[in-house]
Amino acid sequence: MEVVFLFSAERDLQEAYNWVEEHRQGREQFFLQDVELSLEHIRGFPLIGRLYRGRYRRLLIPRYPFGIFYVAESNRIVIHAILDLRQDPESFESAFPNKEYSTLICLLAGLMRFGNQFSFQLNRRLAGGYGATTSGVGEGRVGVAA
């Protein structure tokens, strides 16, 4: 199963690595091995992490104060964040958008995908194609030819 990192999760991983580099000097390679092992566990057993909130799951990275937050989809694993678990949980909110927000983002992405096609059709209609007249275009109206 494919494992995909969101850009924010890649940034989180770099911050976690920097923390290990600063506070546990000489353990950076072990940290990366533990992260890779955790990702292999997630890849092999997508439901291994405990449910955290909604569809988000959390798997702890052994020996380090970090957790991998992810969503198991039907054909891939999406890593949303790698967070320092010593933080106040309220600070995690930005990493986990609510369902309505996620739905809105998907809707907007769909509109953007079809927006160019819609714009082309609308411009053609305004230019006189498809039986439309251009009278009243300045006022935001499109009249249909009889």
Residue, then its C-alpha position, 0 to 999 in steps of 0.5 A: m500500500e502506498v504511503v503519502f506524506l502531506f507537505s506539512a507532515e514532511r515539515d513536521l518530520q524535519e522538525a522532529y529530526n532537528w529536535v533529535e539532532e539537538h537533544r539526542q546527539g548521535r541518535e539521528q540515524f536511530f530516529l530515522q530507522d524507528v520512523e521507517l519501521s513505524l511506517e512499515h507497520i502502518r503500510g502492512f497493518p493500516l489499522i494498527g494506530r489507535l483512532y485519535r479523532g474521526r478518521y485520524r489514527r495515531l501511531l507512537i514512534p518508539r523511544y521518542p516523544f513523537g506520534i505519526f497521525y495518518v488516515a488509512e484510505s482504501n488504496r493508500i495511507v496519508i500521513h497528515a502530521i508527525l507531532d511532538l506529543r508533549q504539546d498541548p493537544e489543543s495545539f494539534e487542531s490545525a493538523f486535523p481539519n474537521k469533516e466540513y472543512s475537508t468536504l469544502i476543500c474537495l468541493l473547491a478542488g472539483l470546481m477548480r478542475f472543471g472551472n476552465q471547462f465551465s469558463f470556456q462554455l460561458n465565454r462562448r455563450l457570451a460571445g454569441g455561441y450556442g444561440a445566446t445573444t450578447s445584449g445586456v452582457g455589461e449588466g451581467r445578463v445573457g439573453v437567449a435568442a428566439 
